[in-house]
Each structure stands twice: as structure tokens, then as C-alpha cells.
Amino acid sequence: GNKDLTARKFLGTATAAQFADLAEIYKSDLDYEPGIVLIFGGDEEVTTTDKFCDHRIAGIVSTEPAHLMNSNLEGEHVTALALQGRVPVRVEGDVKKGDILVASDIAGLAAVWMNEDADPRMTAYVGIAISDSADGMVEVKAGK
């Protein structure tokens, strides 16, 4: 019954990881470093963008996923994208805890969303910072 399915799911999930995000494998046009922001597009499924606040956000390249979906996907370049959870992301400029992040105009980086009149979370949302940035990286909560 349902209890068996639930138990199996919990058994298959790491419970002690520094960055415990839920990630999924996508085909990418290149190999990308952890913390890079990717969009849907390019020659495969995902690629980088240099368009500020690009609405095609796919996710952040996972550093150390606690649970990885679609892990059997094969391709020349495959990338684990964080869908939910805490994950480090590469950023441009200063980021403060609570800032909403979107794609930067520098390919692969995130930047702070500054427009108070609109909320990018329906389309262009990378995540919310849960720390201040240091050395070009910040920890974010990925997912909506």
C-alpha cells in the first residue's frame, strides 16, 4: 500500500548532506560548474544566458544533490539542476539575505532583482538568498 511507497522513498533519500537539494538531470550544451544558472534553450535542453531577468530559467547546477531524479539520462553533456532546496549559486554584485535573484547579464551568474513594482517569481526566478554573498557565491533556496 501507500506506506510501503513512502518508506521506500525515505530510504532512498540522503538525510545528511551539506547542500541537500532535490536535483534532476538535463542534457546541456556544455559541461557546467556547480552554482551556474541555466535556462531552457541552446542546442540541447539547457544552456547559459546573458539576458538580465531571462524568463526561461531552468535552475542552478547542483553542487551535491541529496536526491537525483532522471539519473539514467545519457548524452554528451548531462547536468544536475537543483529544483528545490538549499544550493550555492554564482552571483554578480553584492547579495544580502532575503534578496530575490534572477539571471544576470553575465552568462551563468545570478543577480539581485531590483524592481519593486513587479515580482519575477512566476517566470524569471532563480531563488532567494539565505545568506550574504562571499567570494562571488551565495546560498539560495531554489524552487518556487
C-alpha positions as CSV (number, residue, x, y, z in Angstrom):
1,G,0.0,0.0,0.0
2,N,0.9,3.7,0.3
3,K,3.0,3.1,3.5
4,D,5.4,0.9,1.5
5,L,5.9,3.5,-1.2
6,T,6.5,6.2,1.4
7,A,9.0,4.1,3.3
8,R,11.0,3.3,0.1
9,K,11.1,7.0,-0.8
10,F,12.6,7.9,2.6
11,L,15.1,5.1,2.4
12,G,16.3,6.3,-1.0
13,T,17.0,9.9,0.2
14,A,20.1,11.2,1.9
15,T,19.3,12.9,5.2
16,A,22.8,14.4,6.0
17,A,24.3,16.4,3.2
18,Q,25.8,19.9,3.4
19,F,23.7,21.0,0.4
20,A,20.6,18.9,0.4
21,D,18.8,19.8,-2.8
22,L,16.5,17.9,-5.0
23,A,18.0,17.8,-8.5
24,E,17.2,16.4,-11.9
25,I,19.4,15.6,-14.8
26,Y,19.1,17.6,-18.1
27,K,21.0,17.5,-21.3
28,S,23.2,20.5,-21.6
29,D,25.3,22.0,-24.5
30,L,28.5,22.0,-22.4
31,D,29.7,20.8,-19.0
32,Y,28.9,23.4,-16.4
33,E,30.4,24.0,-12.9
34,P,28.2,23.9,-9.8
35,G,26.5,27.1,-9.0
36,I,25.9,28.2,-12.6
37,V,22.4,29.4,-13.6
38,L,21.0,27.7,-16.7
39,I,17.9,28.4,-18.9
40,F,15.9,26.2,-21.2
41,G,17.4,26.7,-24.7
42,G,20.5,26.2,-26.8
43,D,21.4,23.1,-28.9
44,E,20.3,20.7,-26.1
45,E,17.8,21.2,-23.3
46,V,19.7,23.8,-21.2
47,T,22.3,26.4,-21.6
48,T,23.5,29.8,-20.1
49,T,22.1,33.2,-20.8
50,D,23.4,36.8,-20.8
51,K,19.9,38.3,-20.8
52,F,19.1,40.0,-17.5
53,C,16.0,38.6,-15.8
54,D,15.6,35.9,-18.6
55,H,12.3,34.2,-18.1
56,R,13.5,30.8,-19.4
57,I,15.2,29.8,-16.1
58,A,15.8,26.1,-15.8
59,G,17.7,26.1,-12.5
60,I,21.1,26.1,-10.8
61,V,23.7,23.5,-11.4
62,S,23.7,21.3,-8.3
63,T,26.7,21.0,-6.1
64,E,25.9,17.9,-4.1
65,P,22.3,16.7,-4.6
66,A,20.7,14.7,-1.8
67,H,18.3,13.2,-4.3
68,L,18.8,13.0,-8.1
69,M,15.9,12.3,-10.5
70,N,16.3,11.1,-14.1
71,S,19.8,10.0,-13.2
72,N,19.9,7.5,-16.1
73,L,19.7,10.2,-18.8
74,E,22.6,9.9,-21.2
75,G,24.1,12.5,-23.5
76,E,27.4,14.1,-24.4
77,H,26.9,16.6,-21.6
78,V,24.4,16.0,-18.7
79,T,23.9,18.4,-15.9
80,A,22.2,18.0,-12.5
81,L,19.9,21.0,-11.9
82,A,18.7,21.9,-8.4
83,L,14.9,22.1,-8.4
84,Q,14.2,22.6,-4.7
85,G,16.3,23.1,-1.6
86,R,19.5,24.9,-0.5
87,V,22.2,25.3,-3.1
88,P,25.1,27.6,-3.7
89,V,24.9,29.9,-6.8
90,R,27.4,32.1,-8.5
91,V,26.4,35.8,-8.3
92,E,27.3,39.2,-9.7
93,G,27.5,42.1,-7.2
94,D,26.6,42.2,-3.6
95,V,23.7,40.0,-2.4
96,K,22.0,40.3,1.0
97,K,19.9,37.7,2.8
98,G,16.3,37.8,1.5
99,D,17.2,39.2,-1.9
100,I,15.3,37.7,-4.9
101,L,17.7,36.5,-7.5
102,V,17.3,36.4,-11.3
103,A,19.6,35.7,-14.2
104,S,22.5,38.2,-14.6
105,D,23.6,39.8,-17.8
106,I,26.8,37.9,-17.3
107,A,26.3,34.3,-18.6
108,G,25.8,31.7,-15.9
109,L,25.6,34.2,-13.0
110,A,22.6,35.4,-10.9
111,A,22.0,39.0,-9.8
112,V,19.6,40.8,-7.5
113,W,16.2,41.7,-8.8
114,M,15.8,45.5,-8.1
115,N,12.3,46.3,-9.5
116,E,9.9,46.8,-6.6
117,D,6.9,47.1,-8.9
118,A,7.0,43.6,-10.3
119,D,7.6,40.2,-8.9
120,P,9.8,37.9,-11.1
121,R,8.9,34.7,-9.2
122,M,6.4,33.5,-11.8
123,T,8.9,33.2,-14.6
124,A,12.4,34.6,-14.1
125,Y,13.1,33.4,-10.5
126,V,16.4,31.8,-9.7
127,G,15.9,31.7,-5.9
128,I,16.0,33.6,-2.6
129,A,19.3,34.3,-0.9
130,I,19.6,32.7,2.5
131,S,23.0,34.3,3.2
132,D,25.0,37.3,2.2
133,S,27.4,36.8,-0.8
134,A,31.0,36.0,-0.2
135,D,33.7,35.5,-3.0
136,G,31.1,35.6,-5.7
137,M,28.9,32.9,-4.2
138,V,25.7,32.9,-2.1
139,E,23.5,30.1,-0.7
140,V,19.9,30.3,-2.0
141,K,16.7,28.4,-1.6
142,A,15.9,27.1,-5.1
143,G,12.4,26.4,-6.2
144,K,9.1,28.4,-6.0
